[in-house]
Amino acid sequence: MTIDLIEVQVPGPPGPPGAPGTPLYGQASRMTPGTITVATQGVYQPTGLTASFDAVASGVSYATTATFGLKNTSGLTKVFRVYGSIDAKASNNEVLGIKLAKNGLSVSETECRAFTGSNDQEAKLVTSWMIELANGDEVSLLIANHSGTHPITFGRGRILMSAVN
C-alpha cells in the first residue's frame, strides 16, 4: 500500500498596506441630507459636504483636499476601481450629473446624468471607472445641475475604491 502526500499551502496574514498581493480598499459615505449651492448651470463642482470614512480600509484613507473623497496611501501606484453614487434632487424635472475627479480634475468619461422627476423626486446618480492613482493621489465626487442654478438637495451618497490586481 502506498500513501501519496499532498502539500497544502495556507496563505499567511496579509502584509502591510502596499505589500505585493495585499488588498487595497476604502470607502466613505454620507447618509444625512445636505444642501449644495449651485452658482453656475452645468458646471461640475465639489459637493462641499463631508462624508464619513469607514475604518475598514487598507492602504486607503479619507482624502485631505476633497471633503467627499478617498486617497491612495499604499505607497504604490495602482489601478483602482472607483464607484460613486449620490441620491439628490433639485427643482422638478431637472437634470443632475456626477463625475469622478482625480486630484481635483474631472474625469470626463465618468459622467452620469439623471432627471429629478416631477414631484420633487430624487435622482439616482451612479458612476464607476478604473483610475490609476499614485501614492498620495485622491479621487472625489463632483456634482452639477444641468438645468439651472437651483440648489441641489443631497439625500445620501458613497464613494469606494479597491485596487485591481
Backbone bond lengths (Angstrom), bond angles and torsions (degrees), N, CA, C in turn:
res aa  C-N    CA-C-N  psi(-1)  N-CA   C-N-CA  omega(-1)  CA-C   N-CA-C  phi
1 M - - - 1.423 - - 1.538 108.07 -
2 T 1.341 115.56 134.45 1.462 120.33 177.54 1.525 109.01 -116.88
3 I 1.291 114.12 146.88 1.465 119.98 178.75 1.518 107.22 -119.91
4 D 1.320 115.17 124.13 1.459 120.58 176.35 1.514 108.77 -90.83
5 L 1.301 115.55 129.92 1.462 120.45 177.38 1.525 108.87 -95.47
6 I 1.288 115.12 136.30 1.455 120.83 178.78 1.523 107.74 -113.10
7 E 1.319 115.05 126.89 1.457 118.99 178.63 1.525 109.14 -87.93
8 V 1.301 115.27 127.63 1.457 121.18 179.16 1.516 107.83 -113.05
9 Q 1.328 115.22 128.47 1.459 119.39 177.66 1.518 108.75 -102.66
10 V 1.303 114.71 124.12 1.456 120.93 178.51 1.521 107.56 -104.06
11 P 1.349 116.64 123.48 1.470 117.29 -179.43 1.521 111.00 -65.73
12 G 1.304 115.01 144.45 1.458 120.29 177.47 1.511 110.39 -83.28
13 P 1.301 116.67 -175.54 1.466 119.90 179.38 1.525 110.21 -66.26
14 P 1.333 116.66 152.02 1.463 117.95 178.94 1.517 110.70 -63.96
15 G 1.326 116.02 151.23 1.454 121.27 178.57 1.509 110.85 -78.07
16 P 1.310 116.67 -174.29 1.464 119.83 179.10 1.528 109.98 -64.89
17 P 1.353 117.25 158.11 1.458 119.17 178.08 1.516 110.84 -50.66
18 G 1.318 116.63 134.36 1.451 121.76 -179.59 1.514 113.54 94.69
19 A 1.338 118.80 -14.83 1.456 120.49 177.53 1.524 108.53 -67.12
20 P 1.342 117.83 145.76 1.463 120.00 179.77 1.534 111.05 -53.26
21 G 1.326 115.88 133.33 1.456 120.80 177.77 1.517 114.64 84.56
22 T 1.330 118.62 -6.91 1.459 121.06 -179.96 1.522 109.54 -80.23
23 P 1.330 118.11 128.27 1.469 119.25 176.75 1.533 110.38 -64.49
24 L 1.319 115.99 140.32 1.458 122.12 177.54 1.521 107.52 -119.55
25 Y 1.332 117.71 126.43 1.463 120.45 -175.47 1.518 110.00 -162.83
26 G 1.328 114.61 158.68 1.456 121.15 175.69 1.515 109.70 -172.20
27 Q 1.341 115.92 161.65 1.455 120.22 -179.36 1.523 110.74 -155.95
28 A 1.327 114.76 154.80 1.463 121.88 176.57 1.522 107.89 -143.96
29 S 1.328 116.01 152.05 1.464 119.51 -179.09 1.520 110.60 -150.13
30 R 1.305 114.33 164.23 1.466 121.92 172.87 1.520 106.51 -139.63
31 M 1.317 116.56 125.67 1.457 121.28 -177.20 1.522 111.90 -116.11
32 T 1.316 117.47 9.34 1.464 121.23 178.45 1.529 109.10 -111.17
33 P 1.333 117.43 145.26 1.463 121.12 -177.84 1.524 112.69 -63.28
34 G 1.310 114.54 157.42 1.455 121.55 175.86 1.517 109.49 -159.52
35 T 1.306 116.74 163.08 1.456 121.57 179.66 1.525 109.58 -113.48
36 I 1.329 115.43 133.31 1.461 122.14 178.56 1.524 107.23 -112.46
37 T 1.320 117.12 115.70 1.459 122.01 179.00 1.529 109.10 -74.88
38 V 1.319 116.34 133.49 1.464 121.90 -179.58 1.527 108.40 -111.51
39 A 1.323 117.42 115.36 1.465 121.55 -179.06 1.530 111.66 -86.63
40 T 1.344 116.48 -37.54 1.462 120.52 -174.63 1.527 110.33 -134.63
41 Q 1.315 116.19 129.46 1.465 121.59 178.19 1.522 110.58 -59.84
42 G 1.341 115.66 134.38 1.458 121.97 173.52 1.510 116.10 76.90
43 V 1.321 118.48 4.55 1.465 121.04 -179.30 1.533 109.11 -99.82
44 Y 1.333 115.75 125.10 1.469 120.55 178.83 1.519 109.82 -75.48
45 Q 1.326 114.44 136.55 1.458 121.14 -177.03 1.524 109.04 -143.73
46 P 1.343 117.14 159.24 1.469 119.21 173.30 1.528 109.42 -62.16
47 T 1.321 116.47 154.51 1.467 120.05 179.56 1.520 111.56 -66.77
48 G 1.329 117.47 -30.33 1.455 121.19 -175.21 1.519 112.61 75.80
49 L 1.329 116.51 0.51 1.463 122.14 179.65 1.520 109.30 -101.14
50 T 1.306 116.33 151.44 1.460 121.20 -178.47 1.522 110.89 -98.90
51 A 1.326 115.80 127.03 1.458 121.95 175.19 1.521 108.58 -91.99
52 S 1.320 117.05 159.66 1.468 122.78 177.04 1.521 108.82 -98.86
53 F 1.328 115.97 125.61 1.464 121.24 179.87 1.519 109.82 -77.63
54 D 1.325 116.48 133.94 1.457 122.32 176.94 1.527 107.91 -86.09
55 A 1.319 116.92 124.42 1.470 121.68 -175.75 1.528 113.15 -66.49
56 V 1.333 118.51 -13.90 1.464 120.91 176.96 1.522 106.70 -78.03
57 A 1.336 116.26 91.26 1.455 121.47 -174.75 1.519 109.93 -152.29
58 S 1.323 115.35 160.08 1.460 121.58 177.29 1.521 108.23 -146.78
59 G 1.323 117.60 113.95 1.459 121.90 177.85 1.517 114.16 73.65
60 V 1.329 117.15 10.62 1.455 122.85 178.96 1.519 107.46 -134.26
61 S 1.337 116.55 139.16 1.467 120.68 177.30 1.521 109.32 -131.36
62 Y 1.322 114.83 175.17 1.462 120.42 175.16 1.525 107.93 -67.98
63 A 1.298 117.12 141.18 1.466 121.31 -179.69 1.527 111.21 -60.98
64 T 1.314 115.93 151.15 1.466 119.88 179.21 1.525 112.23 -100.92
65 T 1.336 118.70 -20.93 1.462 120.49 -179.78 1.527 112.76 -108.05
66 A 1.317 119.16 -20.06 1.463 122.99 178.85 1.527 108.79 -112.69
67 T 1.333 116.43 138.90 1.464 118.74 -178.65 1.528 112.85 -82.65
68 F 1.322 117.24 -11.07 1.470 120.67 178.50 1.525 107.05 -132.05
69 G 1.350 115.94 66.95 1.451 119.38 -175.64 1.510 113.41 -158.26
70 L 1.336 114.58 176.88 1.465 123.00 -178.54 1.523 109.29 -131.20
71 K 1.334 115.76 157.82 1.465 122.26 -175.26 1.523 110.17 -130.08
72 N 1.335 116.54 137.08 1.465 122.27 174.40 1.525 107.84 -78.32
73 T 1.332 116.84 114.67 1.468 121.75 178.24 1.528 111.10 -119.86
74 S 1.334 115.98 24.69 1.464 120.92 -174.82 1.523 113.33 -78.10
75 G 1.325 117.62 -17.57 1.461 120.23 -174.35 1.516 112.48 88.60
76 L 1.328 117.53 -0.96 1.461 122.79 -177.02 1.522 111.16 -126.65
77 T 1.319 115.92 158.43 1.463 121.40 167.67 1.520 106.90 -89.97
78 K 1.332 115.97 122.84 1.464 121.18 -176.13 1.528 109.39 -138.41
79 V 1.324 115.69 157.41 1.456 121.85 170.96 1.528 106.70 -90.84
80 F 1.328 115.90 127.03 1.458 122.32 179.76 1.520 109.54 -115.46
81 R 1.317 115.96 142.09 1.465 120.59 167.29 1.522 104.93 -88.41
82 V 1.327 115.67 122.50 1.457 121.45 -178.02 1.525 108.08 -113.37
83 Y 1.321 115.79 133.46 1.457 122.81 178.76 1.519 108.14 -125.11
84 G 1.307 116.74 134.94 1.456 120.52 176.08 1.513 110.38 -140.74
85 S 1.327 116.16 144.74 1.461 119.93 175.64 1.517 110.22 -147.46
86 I 1.313 114.55 148.80 1.454 122.13 177.03 1.527 108.04 -140.03
87 D 1.320 116.77 135.26 1.458 122.95 168.84 1.516 105.61 -103.53
88 A 1.335 117.52 122.12 1.458 120.23 -174.51 1.524 110.61 -153.22
89 K 1.320 115.16 164.89 1.466 120.97 175.46 1.521 108.80 -144.32
90 A 1.322 115.12 161.63 1.463 121.53 173.90 1.531 104.55 -134.22
91 S 1.288 118.21 -130.90 1.452 120.49 174.21 1.539 107.96 -81.01
92 N 1.316 117.18 176.09 1.467 120.86 -178.78 1.528 112.24 -63.67
93 N 1.316 115.60 140.44 1.473 123.76 173.93 1.526 113.27 55.66
94 E 1.297 117.60 41.91 1.457 120.76 176.55 1.526 110.05 -105.39
95 V 1.319 115.16 150.73 1.459 120.99 179.35 1.521 108.79 -96.93
96 L 1.331 115.71 121.01 1.461 121.81 175.01 1.518 108.53 -106.31
97 G 1.314 116.73 157.06 1.455 120.77 178.03 1.518 111.01 -141.94
98 I 1.338 115.32 152.24 1.467 120.67 171.33 1.522 108.91 -129.95
99 K 1.306 114.86 156.01 1.464 123.98 174.65 1.516 107.62 -145.26
100 L 1.312 115.00 158.82 1.455 120.73 168.90 1.523 108.07 -89.13
101 A 1.316 115.71 152.79 1.461 121.54 174.47 1.520 108.42 -127.36
102 K 1.324 116.29 139.82 1.467 122.37 174.14 1.519 106.58 -108.94
103 N 1.330 116.11 118.42 1.464 121.88 -178.35 1.531 111.41 51.88
104 G 1.336 116.22 39.21 1.453 122.19 176.35 1.518 115.76 86.88
105 L 1.342 117.83 -10.58 1.466 121.37 -179.41 1.522 109.47 -98.91
106 S 1.337 116.68 128.17 1.461 120.07 -176.13 1.525 111.43 -64.50
107 V 1.321 114.79 145.53 1.468 122.98 175.91 1.530 105.53 -104.40
108 S 1.346 116.63 100.33 1.462 122.54 -171.15 1.526 113.80 -55.10
109 E 1.314 117.25 -36.88 1.474 120.95 -176.11 1.526 113.03 -64.98
110 T 1.320 117.94 -12.82 1.464 121.10 -174.72 1.523 113.25 -95.58
111 E 1.331 117.42 3.68 1.465 120.03 -175.95 1.529 112.29 -63.68
112 C 1.325 114.98 137.00 1.461 122.97 174.86 1.524 106.88 -136.60
113 R 1.342 116.51 135.91 1.466 121.22 178.94 1.523 109.82 -124.93
114 A 1.348 115.46 153.00 1.459 121.10 177.36 1.525 109.51 -156.39
115 F 1.350 116.43 151.17 1.462 122.72 176.97 1.520 110.39 -82.55
116 T 1.343 115.54 149.43 1.457 120.25 178.46 1.521 113.37 -84.58
117 G 1.318 120.18 -16.88 1.459 121.99 179.99 1.518 110.97 92.14
118 S 1.341 115.32 169.55 1.461 120.07 -172.59 1.524 114.34 -95.10
119 N 1.297 118.93 -9.63 1.465 121.02 -178.21 1.519 111.53 -120.57
120 D 1.350 115.36 48.44 1.457 120.58 179.10 1.526 111.54 59.20
121 Q 1.330 115.89 37.64 1.464 121.42 -178.00 1.524 110.93 -88.31
122 E 1.333 115.22 146.74 1.455 120.88 177.92 1.524 111.05 -76.15
123 A 1.310 114.93 147.75 1.461 122.20 171.16 1.519 107.66 -98.32
124 K 1.320 117.09 142.04 1.463 122.47 176.20 1.522 106.85 -101.69
125 L 1.330 116.90 112.69 1.457 122.94 -178.79 1.520 108.79 -110.33
126 V 1.327 116.74 125.72 1.467 121.59 -177.28 1.523 109.19 -135.24
127 T 1.317 115.48 138.28 1.456 120.33 175.05 1.526 109.79 -141.13
128 S 1.317 115.91 152.93 1.465 121.38 177.90 1.522 108.09 -153.44
129 W 1.320 116.22 140.55 1.466 120.42 -178.25 1.518 108.93 -160.89
130 M 1.333 116.76 156.81 1.461 121.29 173.17 1.523 107.82 -97.65
131 I 1.329 115.95 126.59 1.461 122.05 -175.25 1.523 109.44 -132.16
132 E 1.339 116.38 131.64 1.465 119.90 175.70 1.521 108.79 -80.96
133 L 1.329 115.44 126.13 1.454 121.63 -179.75 1.522 109.84 -124.20
134 A 1.317 116.31 125.35 1.461 120.96 172.51 1.528 107.77 -77.90
135 N 1.314 116.60 165.30 1.451 119.85 176.23 1.528 109.04 -56.55
136 G 1.328 116.97 129.46 1.456 122.03 -179.37 1.518 114.30 93.07
137 D 1.339 118.63 -13.69 1.464 121.06 177.17 1.521 110.08 -70.23
138 E 1.336 114.54 149.74 1.461 120.90 -179.26 1.523 110.87 -121.88
139 V 1.320 115.34 153.29 1.456 122.27 173.80 1.529 106.79 -130.20
140 S 1.341 116.23 139.46 1.461 120.11 -176.62 1.526 109.94 -146.47
141 L 1.346 115.11 172.81 1.462 121.83 178.86 1.526 110.68 -100.22
142 L 1.335 114.84 139.16 1.454 122.38 173.35 1.526 107.75 -118.38
143 I 1.329 117.61 153.51 1.465 121.76 -179.26 1.526 109.56 -137.77
144 A 1.355 115.99 151.86 1.466 121.09 178.08 1.519 109.92 -145.58
145 N 1.330 115.76 151.64 1.458 122.44 169.45 1.524 105.52 -106.31
146 H 1.342 117.19 112.35 1.465 121.75 -176.82 1.528 112.75 -86.85
147 S 1.334 117.93 -5.55 1.465 121.05 -176.29 1.524 113.82 -105.82
148 G 1.302 117.98 -14.93 1.458 120.00 -177.41 1.510 111.19 176.89
149 T 1.327 115.29 -161.82 1.463 120.12 179.87 1.523 111.59 -114.92
150 H 1.334 116.56 19.08 1.465 118.60 175.02 1.522 109.03 -61.01
151 P 1.313 117.86 143.40 1.466 120.36 176.67 1.534 110.14 -60.74
152 I 1.309 115.66 150.15 1.468 121.83 177.13 1.517 107.66 -97.89
153 T 1.321 115.62 127.59 1.460 120.81 175.66 1.521 107.85 -94.45
154 F 1.310 115.51 109.31 1.465 123.56 -179.95 1.528 107.86 -78.71
155 G 1.338 116.89 131.43 1.463 120.92 177.16 1.515 112.67 -100.60
156 R 1.315 115.85 -51.50 1.468 122.13 179.39 1.521 108.05 -164.58
157 G 1.329 116.16 158.95 1.448 119.71 179.37 1.507 112.19 -167.68
158 R 1.323 114.54 166.17 1.461 120.29 -178.86 1.510 109.99 -155.34
159 I 1.314 114.93 155.49 1.452 122.41 173.07 1.519 107.16 -140.44
160 L 1.315 116.47 135.76 1.467 119.24 177.26 1.511 108.79 -144.40
161 M 1.316 114.77 155.31 1.461 119.76 176.62 1.510 110.13 -147.56
162 S 1.332 114.41 146.11 1.461 121.17 176.43 1.522 108.37 -143.04
163 A 1.320 115.99 141.92 1.454 120.68 -177.28 1.517 110.84 -69.84
164 V 1.328 114.74 143.32 1.453 121.54 176.17 1.518 106.78 -96.70
165 N 1.313 116.86 121.15 1.475 119.94 -178.56 1.507 111.28 -81.85
